[in-house]
Amino acid sequence: MRTLRRVFESEDLGPIIRRFLTNTIFDSTFTLLGIVVGAAFTANVNLKVIMITMATSSLALGISAGISVYEAESLESERRIIELERALFMDLKGTRIERRERATTALAALIVFLTPLFSCAVAMLPFIFAASGILEANLAPWVSVILALGILFSAGAYMGRLGRKSPWRRGLRMVCFGLLAFTIGLLLNSLV
């Protein structure tokens, strides 16, 4: 955990991962909120369909985000290496600098790939409990929404702390956006 914290706070990797992680966690959580509203708040709730939809959507988003981060950061990394090579009048292929750039890019892509899967695991827990008979099926969507809002609050609070702003204010702001998306989804669902 300390190593991961150091990675997030490092000057090289920290900003890259924080930027992409923040975008991906919000994208994935809002997507999951949409799935829950669209599928779970209907007359015929099918837990298996909801869980498969959540998992496949999160996997697709993880692959998409991971690949796009890898490609974008690879391009930026290559540009930084070329600029350094020009400044130093030497080839940096195979050096520690190049290996660090590659590792940074790969780690950023991996973390971004895993982010939607993490959000999915948290938001899907109530549906797993409902399918196991531990939780009533009609409560699972509400608990899932609360957990998704908790993810948004945590991400917002983390952003607030990093930006030396009020973590509570940032967290609550993200929850408000989540509630707005949830409300719009419920309204759209009631029209169908």
MDTraj code that builds the backbone (N, CA, C; nanometers):
import mdtraj as md
import numpy as np

residues = "MET ARG THR LEU ARG ARG VAL PHE GLU SER GLU ASP LEU GLY PRO ILE ILE ARG ARG PHE LEU THR ASN THR ILE PHE ASP SER THR PHE THR LEU LEU GLY ILE VAL VAL GLY ALA ALA PHE THR ALA ASN VAL ASN LEU LYS VAL ILE MET ILE THR MET ALA THR SER SER LEU ALA LEU GLY ILE SER ALA GLY ILE SER VAL TYR GLU ALA GLU SER LEU GLU SER GLU ARG ARG ILE ILE GLU LEU GLU ARG ALA LEU PHE MET ASP LEU LYS GLY THR ARG ILE GLU ARG ARG GLU ARG ALA THR THR ALA LEU ALA ALA LEU ILE VAL PHE LEU THR PRO LEU PHE SER CYS ALA VAL ALA MET LEU PRO PHE ILE PHE ALA ALA SER GLY ILE LEU GLU ALA ASN LEU ALA PRO TRP VAL SER VAL ILE LEU ALA LEU GLY ILE LEU PHE SER ALA GLY ALA TYR MET GLY ARG LEU GLY ARG LYS SER PRO TRP ARG ARG GLY LEU ARG MET VAL CYS PHE GLY LEU LEU ALA PHE THR ILE GLY LEU LEU LEU ASN SER LEU VAL".split()
xyz = np.array([
    [0.0823, -0.1186, 0.0000],
    [0.0000, 0.0000, 0.0000],
    [0.0879, 0.1267, 0.0000],
    [0.1987, 0.1219, 0.0768],
    [0.2877, 0.2379, 0.0792],
    [0.3502, 0.2612, -0.0575],
    [0.3873, 0.1522, -0.1238],
    [0.4483, 0.1640, -0.2564],
    [0.3510, 0.2278, -0.3530],
    [0.2250, 0.1832, -0.3496],
    [0.1230, 0.2410, -0.4369],
    [0.1031, 0.3889, -0.4047],
    [0.1064, 0.4225, -0.2782],
    [0.0917, 0.5632, -0.2388],
    [0.2076, 0.6467, -0.2923],
    [0.3307, 0.5923, -0.2825],
    [0.4465, 0.6630, -0.3357],
    [0.4357, 0.6831, -0.4860],
    [0.3819, 0.5817, -0.5552],
    [0.3637, 0.5916, -0.7001],
    [0.2675, 0.7054, -0.7317],
    [0.1556, 0.7134, -0.6587],
    [0.0566, 0.8183, -0.6829],
    [0.1122, 0.9568, -0.6529],
    [0.2053, 0.9636, -0.5594],
    [0.2594, 1.0936, -0.5209],
    [0.3868, 1.1304, -0.5965],
    [0.4408, 1.0371, -0.6749],
    [0.5635, 1.0679, -0.7480],
    [0.5369, 1.1752, -0.8534],
    [0.6388, 1.2542, -0.8808],
    [0.6219, 1.3636, -0.9772],
    [0.6057, 1.3134, -1.1192],
    [0.6662, 1.1994, -1.1523],
    [0.6567, 1.1455, -1.2877],
    [0.5223, 1.0789, -1.3122],
    [0.4887, 0.9867, -1.2265],
    [0.3720, 0.9028, -1.2485],
    [0.2452, 0.9574, -1.1847],
    [0.2599, 1.0215, -1.0716],
    [0.1435, 1.0681, -0.9961],
    [0.0412, 1.1467, -1.0761],
    [0.0819, 1.2547, -1.1432],
    [-0.0164, 1.3343, -1.2184],
    [-0.0847, 1.2563, -1.3298],
    [-0.0086, 1.1701, -1.3959],
    [-0.0664, 1.0909, -1.5054],
    [-0.1750, 1.0001, -1.4511],
    [-0.1421, 0.9233, -1.3488],
    [-0.2378, 0.8277, -1.2942],
    [-0.3549, 0.9000, -1.2293],
    [-0.3290, 1.0053, -1.1539],
    [-0.4396, 1.0781, -1.0900],
    [-0.5373, 1.1299, -1.1940],
    [-0.4858, 1.1849, -1.3023],
    [-0.5721, 1.2420, -1.4070],
    [-0.6579, 1.1337, -1.4719],
    [-0.5937, 1.0262, -1.5163],
    [-0.6674, 0.9210, -1.5848],
    [-0.7546, 0.8408, -1.4889],
    [-0.7050, 0.8175, -1.3678],
    [-0.7818, 0.7437, -1.2686],
    [-0.9096, 0.8183, -1.2332],
    [-0.8974, 0.9479, -1.2136],
    [-1.0146, 1.0285, -1.1809],
    [-1.1179, 1.0221, -1.2924],
    [-1.0738, 1.0418, -1.4147],
    [-1.1677, 1.0340, -1.5272],
    [-1.2333, 0.8977, -1.5360],
    [-1.1540, 0.7934, -1.5223],
    [-1.2055, 0.6579, -1.5391],
    [-1.2987, 0.6179, -1.4254],
    [-1.2657, 0.6576, -1.3032],
    [-1.3534, 0.6192, -1.1922],
    [-1.4888, 0.6888, -1.2046],
    [-1.4877, 0.8136, -1.2504],
    [-1.6157, 0.8818, -1.2702],
    [-1.6920, 0.8211, -1.3873],
    [-1.6237, 0.7973, -1.4990],
    [-1.6901, 0.7356, -1.6147],
    [-1.7519, 0.6020, -1.5783],
    [-1.6742, 0.5183, -1.5111],
    [-1.7239, 0.3843, -1.4799],
    [-1.8384, 0.3886, -1.3789],
    [-1.8279, 0.4748, -1.2798],
    [-1.9332, 0.4805, -1.1779],
    [-2.0623, 0.5373, -1.2353],
    [-2.0520, 0.6401, -1.3184],
    [-2.1726, 0.6940, -1.3818],
    [-2.2343, 0.5924, -1.4776],
    [-2.1509, 0.5157, -1.5466],
    [-2.2019, 0.4101, -1.6346],
    [-2.2769, 0.3059, -1.5526],
    [-2.2196, 0.2666, -1.4410],
    [-2.2853, 0.1681, -1.3547],
    [-2.4163, 0.2223, -1.2988],
    [-2.4179, 0.3488, -1.2619],
    [-2.5443, 0.4098, -1.2163],
    [-2.6505, 0.4011, -1.3262],
    [-2.6099, 0.4273, -1.4495],
    [-2.7028, 0.4183, -1.5620],
    [-2.7561, 0.2775, -1.5810],
    [-2.6694, 0.1791, -1.5662],
    [-2.7118, 0.0394, -1.5804],
    [-2.8099, 0.0024, -1.4697],
    [-2.7782, 0.0418, -1.3479],
    [-2.8663, 0.0091, -1.2353],
    [-3.0028, 0.0736, -1.2547],
    [-3.0034, 0.2001, -1.2918],
    [-3.1312, 0.2688, -1.3127],
    [-3.2068, 0.2067, -1.4296],
    [-3.1372, 0.1797, -1.5376],
    [-3.2038, 0.1275, -1.6568],
    [-3.2543, -0.0140, -1.6434],
    [-3.1838, -0.0960, -1.5647],
    [-3.2213, -0.2371, -1.5584],
    [-3.2824, -0.2797, -1.4255],
    [-3.2408, -0.2190, -1.3175],
    [-3.2833, -0.2675, -1.1864],
    [-3.4112, -0.2031, -1.1353],
    [-3.4433, -0.0888, -1.1845],
    [-3.5653, -0.0212, -1.1381],
    [-3.6787, -0.0406, -1.2375],
    [-3.6909, -0.1623, -1.2886],
    [-3.7980, -0.1968, -1.3806],
    [-3.8886, -0.2989, -1.3131],
    [-3.9985, -0.3296, -1.3782],
    [-4.0948, -0.4236, -1.3200],
    [-4.0362, -0.5647, -1.3099],
    [-3.9630, -0.6074, -1.4119],
    [-3.9070, -0.7427, -1.4137],
    [-3.7562, -0.7372, -1.3939],
    [-3.7138, -0.7449, -1.2691],
    [-3.5713, -0.7370, -1.2379],
    [-3.5085, -0.8749, -1.2588],
    [-3.4080, -0.8807, -1.3447],
    [-3.3341, -1.0038, -1.3694],
    [-3.1908, -0.9815, -1.3211],
    [-3.1607, -1.0353, -1.2033],
    [-3.0308, -1.0115, -1.1399],
    [-2.9146, -1.0559, -1.2273],
    [-2.9303, -1.1696, -1.2942],
    [-2.8219, -1.2215, -1.3783],
    [-2.7918, -1.1249, -1.4932],
    [-2.8968, -1.0740, -1.5567],
    [-2.8782, -0.9798, -1.6684],
    [-2.8114, -0.8518, -1.6185],
    [-2.8535, -0.8042, -1.5031],
    [-2.7941, -0.6815, -1.4464],
    [-2.6453, -0.7032, -1.4190],
    [-2.6114, -0.8150, -1.3553],
    [-2.4711, -0.8394, -1.3205],
    [-2.3851, -0.8599, -1.4449],
    [-2.4369, -0.9318, -1.5432],
    [-2.3603, -0.9523, -1.6670],
    [-2.3421, -0.8199, -1.7404],
    [-2.4463, -0.7376, -1.7429],
    [-2.4368, -0.6066, -1.8088],
    [-2.3351, -0.5181, -1.7371],
    [-2.3376, -0.5191, -1.6044],
    [-2.2412, -0.4400, -1.5281],
    [-2.0989, -0.4879, -1.5555],
    [-2.0781, -0.6193, -1.5533],
    [-1.9443, -0.6753, -1.5710],
    [-1.8914, -0.6511, -1.7123],
    [-1.9747, -0.6777, -1.8139],
    [-1.9258, -0.6609, -1.9517],
    [-1.9030, -0.5142, -1.9849],
    [-1.9890, -0.4267, -1.9363],
    [-1.9694, -0.2829, -1.9600],
    [-1.8425, -0.2337, -1.8924],
    [-1.8195, -0.2792, -1.7713],
    [-1.6993, -0.2373, -1.6984],
    [-1.5736, -0.2920, -1.7637],
    [-1.5792, -0.4159, -1.8092],
    [-1.4646, -0.4746, -1.8780],
    [-1.4355, -0.3991, -2.0080],
    [-1.5409, -0.3700, -2.0839],
    [-1.5222, -0.2957, -2.2095],
    [-1.4651, -0.1567, -2.1824],
    [-1.5171, -0.0900, -2.0798],
    [-1.4660, 0.0430, -2.0456],
    [-1.3211, 0.0340, -1.9982],
    [-1.2888, -0.0686, -1.9199],
    [-1.1513, -0.0865, -1.8732],
    [-1.0542, -0.1092, -1.9875],
    [-1.0946, -0.1946, -2.0819],
    [-1.0090, -0.2202, -2.1977],
    [-0.9917, -0.0926, -2.2793],
    [-1.1018, -0.0245, -2.3053],
    [-1.0958, 0.0987, -2.3840],
    [-1.0084, 0.2040, -2.3162],
    [-1.0328, 0.2270, -2.1884],
    [-0.9560, 0.3290, -2.1157],
    [-0.8099, 0.2885, -2.1031],
    [-0.7843, 0.1604, -2.0728],
    [-0.6461, 0.1141, -2.0589],
    [-0.5675, 0.1286, -2.1874],
    [-0.6291, 0.0901, -2.2989],
    [-0.5604, 0.1018, -2.4283],
    [-0.5387, 0.2482, -2.4650],
    [-0.6402, 0.3312, -2.4438],
    [-0.6238, 0.4721, -2.4813],
    [-0.5169, 0.5398, -2.3959],
    [-0.5113, 0.5072, -2.2667],
    [-0.4066, 0.5630, -2.1804],
    [-0.2704, 0.5125, -2.2256],
    [-0.2618, 0.3839, -2.2554],
    [-0.1338, 0.3287, -2.2984],
    [-0.0854, 0.3965, -2.4263],
    [-0.1748, 0.4093, -2.5227],
    [-0.1355, 0.4710, -2.6504],
    [-0.0987, 0.6181, -2.6330],
    [-0.1810, 0.6913, -2.5585],
    [-0.1537, 0.8345, -2.5389],
    [-0.0241, 0.8562, -2.4621],
    [-0.0050, 0.7806, -2.3565],
    [0.1157, 0.7979, -2.2757],
    [0.2398, 0.7450, -2.3471],
    [0.2244, 0.6406, -2.4300],
    [0.3381, 0.5923, -2.5093],
    [0.3856, 0.7015, -2.6035],
    [0.2911, 0.7670, -2.6676],
    [0.3252, 0.8757, -2.7591],
    [0.3975, 0.9880, -2.6851],
    [0.3433, 1.0283, -2.5709],
    [0.4069, 1.1349, -2.4930],
    [0.5445, 1.0923, -2.4428],
    [0.5560, 0.9682, -2.4013],
    [0.6832, 0.9157, -2.3532],
    [0.7883, 0.9163, -2.4639],
    [0.7468, 0.8720, -2.5817],
    [0.8396, 0.8719, -2.6959],
    [0.8852, 1.0140, -2.7284],
    [0.7931, 1.1075, -2.7203],
    [0.8307, 1.2478, -2.7472],
    [0.9293, 1.2995, -2.6436],
    [0.9071, 1.2648, -2.5157],
    [0.9999, 1.3082, -2.4107],
    [1.1384, 1.2480, -2.4326],
    [1.1419, 1.1203, -2.4703],
    [1.2703, 1.0528, -2.4951],
    [1.3429, 1.1193, -2.6122],
    [1.2713, 1.1469, -2.7203],
    [1.3326, 1.2114, -2.8372],
    [1.3895, 1.3475, -2.7992],
    [1.3153, 1.4256, -2.7206],
    [1.3645, 1.5568, -2.6777],
    [1.4889, 1.5428, -2.5910],
    [1.4881, 1.4444, -2.5011],
    [1.6064, 1.4208, -2.4178],
    [1.7258, 1.3776, -2.5016],
    [1.7009, 1.2883, -2.5988],
    [1.8096, 1.2426, -2.6855],
    [1.8705, 1.3590, -2.7622],
    [1.7867, 1.4483, -2.8094],
    [1.8384, 1.5665, -2.8807],
    [1.9205, 1.6552, -2.7881],
    [1.8721, 1.6729, -2.6667],
    [1.9424, 1.7596, -2.5718],
    [2.0733, 1.6976, -2.5254],
    [2.0756, 1.5651, -2.5116],
    [2.1950, 1.4973, -2.4608],
    [2.2880, 1.4463, -2.5710],
    [2.2432, 1.4548, -2.6953],
    [2.3204, 1.4044, -2.8092],
    [2.3578, 1.2570, -2.7909],
    [2.2587, 1.1778, -2.7434],
    [2.2846, 1.0343, -2.7273],
    [2.1561, 0.9549, -2.7394],
    [2.1717, 0.8279, -2.7743],
    [2.0597, 0.7358, -2.7866],
    [2.0258, 0.6820, -2.6473],
    [1.9005, 0.6929, -2.6082],
    [1.8585, 0.6479, -2.4760],
    [1.7922, 0.5103, -2.4779],
    [1.7962, 0.4431, -2.5908],
    [1.7354, 0.3103, -2.6028],
    [1.8039, 0.2137, -2.5052],
    [1.7219, 0.1465, -2.4255],
    [1.7729, 0.0489, -2.3300],
    [1.8245, 0.1079, -2.2003],
    [1.8148, 0.2387, -2.1845],
    [1.8640, 0.3018, -2.0616],
    [1.7574, 0.2963, -1.9524],
    [1.8000, 0.3321, -1.8330],
    [1.7082, 0.3361, -1.7194],
    [1.5957, 0.4363, -1.7447],
    [1.6271, 0.5439, -1.8105],
    [1.5263, 0.6466, -1.8415],
    [1.4175, 0.5888, -1.9303],
    [1.4559, 0.5185, -2.0343],
    [1.3569, 0.4590, -2.1241],
    [1.2750, 0.3520, -2.0524],
    [1.3411, 0.2680, -1.9727],
    [1.2687, 0.1633, -1.8984],
    [1.1696, 0.2236, -1.8008],
    [1.2089, 0.3333, -1.7351],
    [1.1182, 0.3995, -1.6414],
    [0.9978, 0.4565, -1.7143],
    [1.0194, 0.5164, -1.8293],
    [0.9091, 0.5711, -1.9088],
    [0.8121, 0.4599, -1.9493],
    [0.8659, 0.3480, -1.9941],
    [0.7808, 0.2352, -2.0339],
    [0.7028, 0.1793, -1.9155],
    [0.7725, 0.1649, -1.8026],
    [0.7064, 0.1121, -1.6826],
    [0.5957, 0.2053, -1.6347],
    [0.6224, 0.3351, -1.6402],
    [0.5221, 0.4336, -1.6011],
    [0.3987, 0.4223, -1.6896],
    [0.4203, 0.4119, -1.8183],
    [0.3104, 0.4007, -1.9139],
    [0.2307, 0.2731, -1.8892],
    [0.3000, 0.1621, -1.8718],
    [0.2321, 0.0335, -1.8510],
    [0.1544, 0.0331, -1.7194],
    [0.2133, 0.0884, -1.6139],
    [0.1455, 0.0925, -1.4852],
    [0.0222, 0.1816, -1.4901],
    [0.0344, 0.2958, -1.5553],
    [-0.0810, 0.3854, -1.5685],
    [-0.1942, 0.3154, -1.6436],
    [-0.1604, 0.2463, -1.7520],
    [-0.2625, 0.1756, -1.8307],
    [-0.3262, 0.0636, -1.7488],
    [-0.2466, -0.0091, -1.6727],
    [-0.2996, -0.1180, -1.5910],
    [-0.3943, -0.0659, -1.4834],
    [-0.3539, 0.0401, -1.4157],
    [-0.4389, 0.0967, -1.3103],
    [-0.5701, 0.1467, -1.3690],
    [-0.5626, 0.2124, -1.4830],
    [-0.6838, 0.2633, -1.5472],
    [-0.7718, 0.1478, -1.5952],
    [-0.7108, 0.0404, -1.6445],
    [-0.7872, -0.0776, -1.6848],
    [-0.8620, -0.1378, -1.5661],
    [-0.7974, -0.1446, -1.4502],
    [-0.8565, -0.2071, -1.3323],
    [-0.9619, -0.1203, -1.2635],
    [-0.9568, 0.0098, -1.2850],
    [-1.0482, 0.1013, -1.2155],
    [-1.1955, 0.0688, -1.2391],
    [-1.2428, 0.0506, -1.3638],
    [-1.3838, 0.0163, -1.3822],
    [-1.4206, -0.1186, -1.3206],
    [-1.3248, -0.2107, -1.3172],
    [-1.3526, -0.3412, -1.2570],
    [-1.3702, -0.3277, -1.1062],
    [-1.2928, -0.2383, -1.0449],
    [-1.3091, -0.2106, -0.9024],
    [-1.4466, -0.1496, -0.8758],
    [-1.4818, -0.0474, -0.9533],
    [-1.6129, 0.0169, -0.9360],
    [-1.7251, -0.0850, -0.9534],
    [-1.7097, -0.1703, -1.0520],
    [-1.8092, -0.2737, -1.0794],
    [-1.8220, -0.3699, -0.9616],
    [-1.7090, -0.4141, -0.9079],
    [-1.7122, -0.5079, -0.7960],
    [-1.7872, -0.4493, -0.6770],
    [-1.7631, -0.3224, -0.6502],
    [-1.8305, -0.2571, -0.5379],
    [-1.9802, -0.2427, -0.5662],
    [-2.0151, -0.1909, -0.6828],
    [-2.1564, -0.1660, -0.7153],
    [-2.2345, -0.2955, -0.7373],
    [-2.1653, -0.4042, -0.7721],
    [-2.2334, -0.5307, -0.7984],
    [-2.2583, -0.6125, -0.6717],
    [-2.1882, -0.5826, -0.5637],
    [-2.2023, -0.6600, -0.4411],
    [-2.3472, -0.6808, -0.3971],
    [-2.4294, -0.5776, -0.3948],
    [-2.5684, -0.6000, -0.3520],
    [-2.6444, -0.6983, -0.4416],
    [-2.6132, -0.6990, -0.5703],
    [-2.6795, -0.7918, -0.6614],
    [-2.6312, -0.9348, -0.6385],
    [-2.5037, -0.9485, -0.6045],
    [-2.4501, -1.0806, -0.5699],
    [-2.5175, -1.1305, -0.4425],
    [-2.5307, -1.0417, -0.3447],
    [-2.5993, -1.0792, -0.2204],
    [-2.7457, -1.1140, -0.2460],
    [-2.8097, -1.0398, -0.3343],
    [-2.9498, -1.0684, -0.3673],
    [-2.9623, -1.2033, -0.4378],
    [-2.8707, -1.2323, -0.5296],
    [-2.8737, -1.3606, -0.6006],
    [-2.8465, -1.4766, -0.5049],
    [-2.7719, -1.4501, -0.3979],
    [-2.7407, -1.5529, -0.2983],
    [-2.8492, -1.5650, -0.1917],
    [-2.9473, -1.4759, -0.1958],
    [-3.0545, -1.4788, -0.0977],
    [-3.0228, -1.4053, 0.0313],
    [-2.9096, -1.3366, 0.0370],
    [-2.8699, -1.2633, 0.1575],
    [-2.9438, -1.1300, 0.1664],
    [-2.9765, -1.0717, 0.0531],
    [-3.0416, -0.9414, 0.0449],
    [-3.1636, -0.9543, -0.0456],
    [-3.2673, -0.8817, -0.0130],
    [-3.3868, -0.8843, -0.0981],
    [-3.3564, -0.8176, -0.2316],
    [-3.4093, -0.8758, -0.3392],
    [-3.3809, -0.8272, -0.4746],
    [-3.4251, -0.6827, -0.4942],
    [-3.5345, -0.6403, -0.4296],
    [-3.5809, -0.5027, -0.4475],
    [-3.4950, -0.4009, -0.3717],
    [-3.4126, -0.4471, -0.2769],
    [-3.3214, -0.3567, -0.2050],
    [-3.1867, -0.3426, -0.2745],
    [-3.1495, -0.4432, -0.3522],
    [-3.0167, -0.4453, -0.4157],
    [-2.9886, -0.3205, -0.4987],
    [-3.0827, -0.2731, -0.5830],
    [-3.0516, -0.1525, -0.6616],
    [-3.0251, -0.0297, -0.5739],
    [-3.1007, -0.0169, -0.4667],
    [-3.0824, 0.1000, -0.3789],
    [-2.9472, 0.0951, -0.3090],
    [-2.9098, -0.0223, -0.2620],
    [-2.7786, -0.0367, -0.1970],
    [-2.6682, -0.0125, -0.2987],
    [-2.6861, -0.0611, -0.4210],
    [-2.5877, -0.0401, -0.5264],
    [-2.5701, 0.1083, -0.5563],
    [-2.6805, 0.1807, -0.5632],
    [-2.6732, 0.3254, -0.5876],
    [-2.5994, 0.3946, -0.4737],
    [-2.6276, 0.3549, -0.3510],
    [-2.5589, 0.4148, -0.2356],
    [-2.4088, 0.3867, -0.2423],
    [-2.3723, 0.2636, -0.2781],
    [-2.2295, 0.2297, -0.2914],
    [-2.1641, 0.3096, -0.4043],
    [-2.2343, 0.3246, -0.5167],
    [-2.1804, 0.4038, -0.6284],
    [-2.1608, 0.5491, -0.5857],
    [-2.2571, 0.6027, -0.5125],
    [-2.2426, 0.7400, -0.4625],
    [-2.1261, 0.7493, -0.3635],
    [-2.1035, 0.6414, -0.2886],
    [-1.9887, 0.6370, -0.1977],
    [-1.8562, 0.6414, -0.2733],
    [-1.8520, 0.5719, -0.3871],
    [-1.7315, 0.5764, -0.4715],
    [-1.7092, 0.7182, -0.5212],
    [-1.8168, 0.7815, -0.5681],
    [-1.8049, 0.9195, -0.6177],
    [-1.7607, 1.0136, -0.5066],
    [-1.8172, 0.9961, -0.3869],
    [-1.7775, 1.0808, -0.2746],
    [-1.6295, 1.0615, -0.2427],
    [-1.5861, 0.9360, -0.2360],
    [-1.4456, 0.9073, -0.2028],
    [-1.3509, 0.9671, -0.3060],
    [-1.3847, 0.9519, -0.4338],
    [-1.2998, 1.0074, -0.5399],
    [-1.2976, 1.1596, -0.5324],
    [-1.4126, 1.2199, -0.5084],
    [-1.4188, 1.3654, -0.4954],
    [-1.3421, 1.4155, -0.3745],
    [-1.3544, 1.3442, -0.2631],
    [-1.2819, 1.3835, -0.1414],
    [-1.1312, 1.3714, -0.1632],
    [-1.0899, 1.2667, -0.2322],
    [-0.9479, 1.2489, -0.2627],
    [-0.8981, 1.3642, -0.3492],
    [-0.9778, 1.4021, -0.4504],
    [-0.9404, 1.5154, -0.5352],
    [-0.9307, 1.6433, -0.4531],
    [-1.0256, 1.6631, -0.3633],
    [-1.0229, 1.7820, -0.2785],
    [-0.8988, 1.7863, -0.1922],
    [-0.8633, 1.6720, -0.1352],
    [-0.7448, 1.6668, -0.0513],
    [-0.6184, 1.6949, -0.1322],
    [-0.6106, 1.6383, -0.2528],
    [-0.4939, 1.6627, -0.3382],
    [-0.4836, 1.8094, -0.3788],
    [-0.5976, 1.8707, -0.4045],
    [-0.5993, 2.0102, -0.4470],
    [-0.6023, 2.1084, -0.3321],
    [-0.5832, 2.0557, -0.2113],
    [-0.5851, 2.1384, -0.0901],
    [-0.7150, 2.2178, -0.0774],
    [-0.8225, 2.1537, -0.1181],
    [-0.9569, 2.2087, -0.1033],
    [-1.0296, 2.1242, -0.0002],
    [-1.1495, 2.1609, 0.0318],
    [-1.2279, 2.0847, 0.1286],
    [-1.2654, 1.9484, 0.0703],
    [-1.2154, 1.8389, 0.1291],
    [-1.2524, 1.7064, 0.0794],
    [-1.4030, 1.6826, 0.0875],
    [-1.4652, 1.7324, 0.1932],
    [-1.6097, 1.7143, 0.2094],
    [-1.6866, 1.7850, 0.0989],
    [-1.6457, 1.9065, 0.0693],
    [-1.7155, 1.9828, -0.0348],
    [-1.7012, 1.9155, -0.1716],
    [-1.5793, 1.8743, -0.2050],
    [-1.5570, 1.8062, -0.3332],
    [-1.6322, 1.6736, -0.3392],
    [-1.6275, 1.5995, -0.2302],
    [-1.6975, 1.4712, -0.2258],
    [-1.8468, 1.4884, -0.2425],
    [-1.9024, 1.5842, -0.1704],
    [-2.0473, 1.6090, -0.1801],
    [-2.0854, 1.6606, -0.3187],
    [-1.9975, 1.7382, -0.3797],
    [-2.0247, 1.7861, -0.5155],
    [-2.0350, 1.6692, -0.6130],
    [-1.9454, 1.5718, -0.5991],
    [-1.9508, 1.4542, -0.6862],
    [-2.0770, 1.3720, -0.6593],
    [-2.1171, 1.3643, -0.5333],
    [-2.2411, 1.2942, -0.4989],
    [-2.3605, 1.3648, -0.5628],
    [-2.3590, 1.4976, -0.5627],
    [-2.4682, 1.5733, -0.6265],
    [-2.4769, 1.5431, -0.7755],
    [-2.3622, 1.5351, -0.8414],
    [-2.3624, 1.4982, -0.9837],
    [-2.4158, 1.3560, -1.0028],
    [-2.3767, 1.2662, -0.9133],
    [-2.4269, 1.1291, -0.9195],
    [-2.5771, 1.1238, -0.8982],
    [-2.6264, 1.2002, -0.8015],
    [-2.7710, 1.2051, -0.7774],
    [-2.8455, 1.2654, -0.8957],
    [-2.7849, 1.3635, -0.9598],
    [-2.8454, 1.4228, -1.0783],
    [-2.8577, 1.3182, -1.1896],
    [-2.7498, 1.2449, -1.2137],
    [-2.7531, 1.1395, -1.3165],
    [-2.8554, 1.0327, -1.2805],
    [-2.8616, 0.9949, -1.1540],
    [-2.9570, 0.8955, -1.1077],
    [-3.1008, 0.9446, -1.1283],
    [-3.1265, 1.0682, -1.0915],
    [-3.2614, 1.1251, -1.1054],
    [-3.3032, 1.1330, -1.2514],
    [-3.2129, 1.1797, -1.3359],
    [-3.2450, 1.1860, -1.4797],
    [-3.2730, 1.0456, -1.5342],
    [-3.1919, 0.9491, -1.4909],
    [-3.2144, 0.8109, -1.5333],
    [-3.3493, 0.7571, -1.4880],
    [-3.3861, 0.7877, -1.3632],
    [-3.5175, 0.7446, -1.3133],
    [-3.6304, 0.8087, -1.3921],
    [-3.6155, 0.9383, -1.4226],
    [-3.7188, 1.0073, -1.5017],
    [-3.7312, 0.9467, -1.6407],
    [-3.6179, 0.9192, -1.7040],
    [-3.6218, 0.8570, -1.8360],
    [-3.6823, 0.7171, -1.8291],
    [-3.6489, 0.6460, -1.7241],
    [-3.7009, 0.5105, -1.7055],
    [-3.8530, 0.5115, -1.6872],
    [-3.9032, 0.6140, -1.6189],
    [-4.0480, 0.6221, -1.5963],
    [-4.1247, 0.6589, -1.7234],
    [-4.0555, 0.7189, -1.8207],
    [-4.1206, 0.7567, -1.9472],
    [-4.1383, 0.6365, -2.0402],
    [-4.0574, 0.5338, -2.0182],
    [-4.0603, 0.4183, -2.1091],
    [-4.1656, 0.3189, -2.0657],
])
top = md.Topology()
chain = top.add_chain()
for i, resn in enumerate(residues, 1):
    res = top.add_residue(resn, chain, resSeq=i)
    for name in ("N", "CA", "C"):
        top.add_atom(name, md.element.get_by_symbol(name[0]), res)
traj = md.Trajectory(xyz[None], top)
